[in-house]
């Protein structure tokens, strides 16, 4: 994702202790959703406080990377009694949720967070409970906590994308889809979602870059190729749009996509390359066979372009051919 996202990849956060984790739980329990970077901003402040050795930093500091801290808290780090209690409480929380008594599970899950602050299941379950009860902001907050603990789990970021779009929070959706794509760069479905999010944010250049990645994986996908060219056109990168469409058109010997060719020709006109547009139209006519007619839009454009270049004789011939063809009836276009 480095092509369109300069954010440094994170390996995940670790809570140092119960007080540390509970501070974030209190943040998540707010009735308004945290901004996409809220948790990271708080983490950065805690790291700064730790570096400066402030007196209270031992309680509240937040360690950002696995390699800079101890490994995540494992079951072995608990006493047998604590591990048994934690397991029983987690099972009770799941059981209450299944019995539609989700509210009763919330304090139990808070206690699990206190005992094992780096266990993502607790945050996920809290987020799911709030999603079920319609408290979307709290659901997002707890899912963000879960994803912060397990940032390489693409499924978590996918869930957050769904929640963010449900809330119509485009900046949060963008943030989460970038995290998801970084976690699973081979997932083409995520690229579709990411490009669509950027499109809705009117960031056509970044949408085009992501769509073009899909084209590289599936070069025969004409629809995505056209959309990619349109995105490049809309951000003013006409040359890139033309190159992308020429790459397809110049390799066709059959089954021309006329709408793609029409888009390419319109881009030539924007780029003041009328001669190139005519070359593509004539090439398409050769491909089709002169016994068949080009689509009407291309015929009309050929007339206009010849006239524009001062070749009125050729333009008049094309008009005459068009009139004669209209009298004989429209011929089928086998390559369309």
N, C-alpha and C positions, 0 to 999 in steps of 0.2 A: 504494500500500500504506500510505499515511499513516493510513488509517482505523484500522488495528489494529497498526501498528508505528511506533514513534517513532524508530527508529534513523536516524541521518543517512546519507544515501546516499554511498557511496564511489566515487570514480572509478578507483581502482586504485592498487596499490603499485608502486614501482620500486626495484629493488636498485641501490645506488650502485656497487658493485664486486663482485669475486669473493669477497672475505672476507665481505662482507655476505650474499651469497647462500648461501655455503657454511655459514654459521652456521645458516641456516634448513634447509638440507639435512640437517645433523647433527641438528637437532631432529626432522625428519621421519623420520629413520632409526631413531628410538627404537622399541622394541618395543611401546609403548603409544600409543594414539591421543591426539593433542593435543585439549584441549577446544576447543569452537567458537571461543572468543575468544582462544586462546593467541597466535596470530600477531598479532592486533591489539593485544594487551597488550604484546607485545615491541616492536611498531612504535611504540606510544605512548611506551614508555620511551626508545626511541632518539630519537624526536623531542624529548622533554624534554631528553635529554642534549645534543642538538645545540643547542637553544635556550640551555642553560646554558653552552655552549662548553667542555665537559669535554675534557681533553687527548686522550683516546682516541676521541672521538666521530667523528673523521674516518674511522676504520676501520670502526666498527660502526653508524653511524647509518642509519636507514631512512626514506626519504622517502615520504610517504603519498599525495600527490595529483599528478596529471599537471600541473595548472596551477601547482603550487608548485615544480616541478622541470623539468629538461630533458625533452624528448620521449624516449620509449623508445629504447633502443639499437637502431639500425638496422644493416643490413648495411654501409652506407656508413661507419659508425664503425669498422669493422674494416679491418685491412690486407687486401690481396688474399690473402696467404698464410693469415691467420687465418680469413678467410671460407671459403676452399677447404677448410681443415682441418676447420672446424666442419661444413660440408656433408657431407664424407666421413664424419665420425664419426656424424652424425645418420643417414645412410643405412645405415651399418654397424649402428647400434643397432636400426633397424627390421628390417634383414635378419636379425640374430641372433634377434630376437623371432619372426619368421616361421618360422625354422628350429628353434623350440622351444629355443633356447639363451639364454633371457632373462637368466639370471644373468650371463652374459658381457657383456651390454649395460650393466649397471649402472655399472661404472667409466667406461665410455665416456660415458654420459649425465652423470655427475658432471663430467667434463672439459668437456662442452658447457656445463653450468651455469657453470663457472668462466669460460669464454670469453664466453658470451652469457647473463648471468644473468636477463635479462627475456624470454627465449624460452619461452613457455608449453608448447610441444610437448615439451620435455625432461621437465618435471614430469608432464605427462600420461602420457608413455610409462613413466616410473618408476612412477607410480601404477597403470597398467594391468598392468605386470609383477608388481607385488606382489599385485594382485588375482588374477591368474592363478595365482600360487604359493600362494594362500590366506593371505597375510599382510595381513589386512584392515586392521589398524591403520596399517601403513605405507602401504597404498594410500590410505587416507583422508587421511593427512598430506600426501602428495605431491599428491593432487587438491586439497587445500585450498591448497597453495602455488600451483598452477596457477590456481585460481579467484581467488586474491588478486591475481595479476598481471593477470587478465582478468575482473574482477567483473561485467561486463555481458554475458558470454556465458552465457545461461540454460542451455544444454546442459550446461555444466560443473557447475552447481549441481544440475541434475537427476540427473546421475551420482552426485553426493555424497549426494543424498537416498536414492537406491537403496542405496548403500553403508551409510549410517547406519541405514536400516531393516533391512538385512541383519544389522547388528551389534546391533539392538534398542537403539539409542542415540536415544531420543526427543528429548532436548534438541538434539542435533546435527541431527537431521532437521528439527526446527522452524526452527533457525537457517538451514539451507540452503534450505528451501522458501521462507522469506521473501526470501532473496537471489534465488532463481529467479523468484519472482513480481514482484519489483521489476525484474528484468532483462527480463521479458516479461509485462507486466500484462494482455495480451490473451489469454493462454493459459488457457482455461477448465479444461483438464485439470490444470494446476498448482493451480488453486483447489480442485478436488476433493481432490487430495492434501493440500493445506495444511489444509483444513477437517477432513479425516480425522485428520491428525496432532494438531491441537488437540483434537479429540474424544477421542482416545486419552489425551491429557494431562489430560482432564477440564476443559479450559478452554472451557466451552460457549459463553460469550459471544463469544469470538474465532472459534470455529467457526461460530457463527450469522452473524456479520458477513461472513465469506467466502462461506458458502452463499448469503446474501442477494445478494451480487454476482452469483452465477450466476443467481439468479431474475430479476434485472434484465436480464440478457442473454437469458434464455430463460423468459419469464413463464408459458408454458404447461407448464413442467416441474413436474408435480404432485408427483412424488416428492421433488424437491429442496425444493419449497415446504413439504411436510410435515416433512421433516427439519429445515429451518431453524426452523420453528415449535417443533418439539420441543427444539431447542437453546436457543431463547429461553425456553421453559418451564423447562428444567432449570437455567437460570441465574437464574430468578425474574423474567424480564421478560415477564410474561403479556400485558400490553397489546400489546407488539410482536408476540407470537405471534398474538394475536387479529386484529390489523390485517392481518397478512400473509395470513391465511386468509380473512378477510372480503373482502379485495381480489379474491380468486379467486371466492368463492362469490357475491358480489353481481353479478358480471358473467355468471353462467351462465344460459343459457336452455335448454340441453340438456346431455346428457352430464355430469351431476353425478358427481363422485367421492365416493362415500358414505363412504369411510374418512376423507377430508379433512374432510367435514362432521361426522362423528362426533368427530374430534379437536377441531374448533372448538367443538362443543357441550360437550365435556368441559372445555375451557378456560373457557367461560362459567361452568360450575359452580364451577370453582376461583376464579373472580373474583366469585362470588356474584351472577351475572347470569342467574338462572334464566329470567326473562321473555324475555331476548334469545335464550336457547337455544330456548325454545318458539316464538318468532317464526321462527327459522331452520328449525325442524322443519315448521311450518305452511307456510312458503314453499316448502320442498322438496316437500311433499305437493301443493301447487297446481301446481308445476312438473311433477310426475309425473302428475297427473291423479287425481281421487278414485276412478276405477274401478280404479286399481292400488294396491298396498300399498307402504308404506315398508319398508325393511329392518327385520328383527325388532328389532335393537338400538335403532333410532330409535323404533320403536313403544313399546318398553319404557320408554325414557327419557321419552317424552311422557307416559305414564301416571304415572311417578314424579314428574315436574316439576309436573304438574297437581295431584297429591295434595299435594306440598310447598307449593304456593301456596294450598291449602285448597279447590281446585276439585274436590271429590270427585265431583260429578255428571259432569263432563267426563271424569274419570279412569275412572269406571265405564262410561261409553259406549265409551271406547276399548278397555277390557277385553272388553266384550261383542262389539264389532266384531272384535277379535282372535280370540275363540273361534269366532265364526261363520265367519271366514275359514279357520281351521284345519280346520273341517269340510268346507269346499268345496275344500280343497287350496291349496297355495301358488301364487299368481299370479306370472307372470314380471315382472321389473322392467326395462322397456326402456331406462331411463337408466343402469343400473348397469354 
